[in-house]
Amino acid sequence: MSLDIVWLGHAGFRVSNDVTIYVDPWKLKEPSPPQADLVLITHSHFDHLSSEDVARIQGPETVILAPGDCVGSLSGATRAVRAGEAFEVKGVSIEVVPAYNIDKDFHPRERNWVGYVFTVEGKHIYHPGDTDLIPEMDSIRADIALLPVSGTYVMTATEAAEAAKRIQPDEVIPMHYGDIVGTEEDARTFSRLWSGKTRIMQPKH
């Protein structure tokens, strides 16, 4: 099965081949979204940790990975994770990486919130969570980077372009716009600033 990446809007994604992975599902619009094999939660803000949306895609075999302060809001096979951990779940290799703000207070480093690099179909996919341009990005290696571009709570489009230069992915999918903060123009600004391939997606309805 070929690799399929669906932007669910805001910071939410579904990545699937023979497994179905959700990252930060929120405001799921499909009447019957596909059941998750694996759910990755980056942090406890309501637009990233939605227990109602997780419940809609959760089955008896679904595994959920989330920072420690998220676990109490979730049920089932839920595992607390921290940056620096690496393991394999359902055949998916997962590296947990830091995510935090440098010049703002919305996502303090001491909360131990995270991003993920996970591997599907041999492709390393980076979802950084809500983060600024942080030094740890120098060591991130990804084929596909899902980068926030809206500013305010996360990187601006300009900062995201610098992140892409450090990571050097084959492709960037801009995210974290179109709800709460940011517009598609932020994605287009990123595309102008980044010399590599940019895929501007429309959210799944």
C-alpha positions, 0 to 999 in steps of 0.5 A: 500500500502506498503512503498516504498523508492527509492534513486534518486541519490545524496541526492534525494529520493522518498518515497511513499505509498498512498502519494508520497513524494520527497526530494531534487529531482535532475537529475531525470532520469525517462522519466515520474516520478510519480507526487508528493503529497509533495516535501521537499526541504532542502536548496537552493544549485543547487543539492538540489533545482532544480526547473526544476526537481520539475516542472517535478513532480509537479501537481496542488495539489502538496505541496512544503515545503522549507526554505525561501530563496528557495521559490522564485525559486518555484511556486505553493503551496509553504510554507516557513519552519524553524527548530522547526516547526511541522505540518501535510500535506496530512496526513503526519506528518512532523518535520522540524529540523536544518541542518548546518556545524560545521567545514566548511562554505558551510552550515552556521547555520545562513542560516536556512537550514533544514532537515526533519523527516516525518512519513509514514506508521508509520515509522519516516524517517529522511532526514538531508539535508546537515549537519555535526554531530550536537548536535541536532541529540541527540534528533532526533528519527527515524526508517529510517535515510537517512545519508550523508556519503561523507564528504567534504560538509557534514558528513564523513562516520565515523561521520555518524556512530556516528550520527547513534549511537545517533539516533539509527534507525532501518535502515540507507540508506547512501546517498550524494555520487556518484555525485559531491563528494563521492563513494559507498566505503563511504557507505561501510565504514559506513556499517562497522562502524555502527553495525545496519542495513545498506541498500546500494541502487542503484540510480533509472535510 
